Amino acid sequence: MSEISKDIFLKRFSKAVNEGYAAIFVGAGFSRPMGYVDWKTLLKPFAEELELDIEQETDLARLAQFYRNEKGSKSRINQEIIDQFSKNVKLNENVKIITRLPIYTYWTTNYDHLLEEGLKLNNRKADVKITQDQLSLQKRDRDALVYKMHGDVDFASEAVLTKEDYEVYNEKRSLYTTVLQGDLISKTFLFIGFSFEDPNLDNILSRTRNLLGENVGESYWLEKNVAEPNLQDIESEKEIEEVKEKYRIDKVKLSLKINELKRYGISTVLINDYDEITSILLEVEKRYLRTNVFISGSIKSYDEIWEENKVNNFCSILSEKLVNNNYKVHSGFGLGVGSSVINGALKEIYSTKYRHVDEHLLLRPFPQVFENDEEKKLKWRQYREELISKVGVSIFIFGNKISKEGEVELSEGMFEEFEIAKKFNNLIIPVGSTGGMAKKIYDMVEQDIEEYPYLKNDLETLKSSHDIQELTDCILDILEKN
């Protein structure tokens, strides 16, 4: 078999996510763990009415057509779609992850609303395309497009299921074919929960390959490997041979399918268990988040080592180098550091990044008007949670302020950001040599260094160095290695 490794997949698909050309395509297998039926289970009662064995049927569209022919209408099938896909189910981690990733395009052959619900949960407005007429309409301020190429439970009578539905697909839904062809050419897809038995998709993949020949882009399919049978509990020699033969045939079929999909530019990533999908998606998300860096810091009181001009230079050079290395800088506009962080990032953006500010810098100044201190504390906590949940790295620098009494104090807000960063499993980099709350956080990290193994080789630099070049190089080295 010519499958690709998980490491190669993670590297390539994470790059597509980071650069904005990734797409997701989910099939029935994606929804099944949450309680929805697959195509075979949906049609099982109809097969029984026709006195057929669903396990012996390979052309399920034809089976659905047989039932429609016998009953004279599709109404009973439509009702079964409504009954099976109107259930309230709990979203699993896979739905939550793929809908919070910065992916704009989702395709599905499913009738359920899992993608829409996942996007809503993650505060993303979905523009859902169910009928062909909707393709020309645009929802304002949309965050994602969801194409339901076989219809939706709320429009069950128009769902694509029978052989006739497939035969007239290119008459009634030809624009879906055109749009999907375009996406297959321009985007990198991840197929989840697919068997690739759908005649529509097979036809579209073939037409796309005919257009491009061998120059098709690369997409990916997550599929479970054929499990080696356990023969220990089987006593009959005949049964053992039958199990072995089935295993051999299943392996051959999978190998042939993998090679067939390669013709269409789809590489297969084999997993041992479907539970691995969650860990793979989490790793994709982690790699995306690790390109987003939050700089936590504030300073009001300077000293002989870190005088104001040097502080400004450090903040500016740090953010400039982060942007230069394709990280996106997130800033809460901390007192004494925010302006320099922004200036450094903008300097790099305007000189080398085609002036695409939003791709490399996100500013989130804290709200300042509140009715009372309790509301301020609550709102700032929520604000910090939202800000840090969008990043994978938190860098802590300086961290002091002047109290109402005129005394120098540590910045408690930075410590709260440290706690939140731990909660979201951020890569935490405290620059202890800058003093203030950053020093306190550094001391805590050093005492519990087993939780931060990626810092072991750089503790001395983070603790003692006051050289801007050395500190920024150290931080970038930590990021590149993790």
Buried (B, 14 or more C-beta within 10 A) or exposed (E): BEBBEBEEBBEBBBBBBBEEBBBBBBBBBBBBBBEBBBBBEBBBEBBEEBEBEBEEBEEBBEBBBBBBEEBEEBEEBBEBBBEBBEEEBEEBEBBBBBBBBBBBBBBBBBBBBBBBBBBEEBEBEBBBBBBBEBBEEEEEEBBBBBBBBBBBBEBBEBBBBBBBBBEEBBEEBEBBBBBBBEBBBEBBBBBBBBBBBBEBBEBBBEBBBEEBEEEBBBBBBBBBBBEEEEEEEBEEEEEEEEBBEEBEEBBEEBBEBBEEBBEBBBBBBBBEEBEBBBEBBBBBBBBBBBBBBBBBBBBBBBEEEBEEEEBBEBBBBBBBBBBBEEBBBBBBBBBBBBBBBBBBBBBBBEEEBEEEBEBBBBBBEBEEEEEEEEEBEEBBEEBBBEBBBBBBBBBBBBBBBEEEEEEEBBBEBBBBBBEBBBEBEBBBBBBBBBBBBBBBBBEBBBEEEEEBEBBEEBBEBBBEBEEBEEBBBBBBEBBEEB
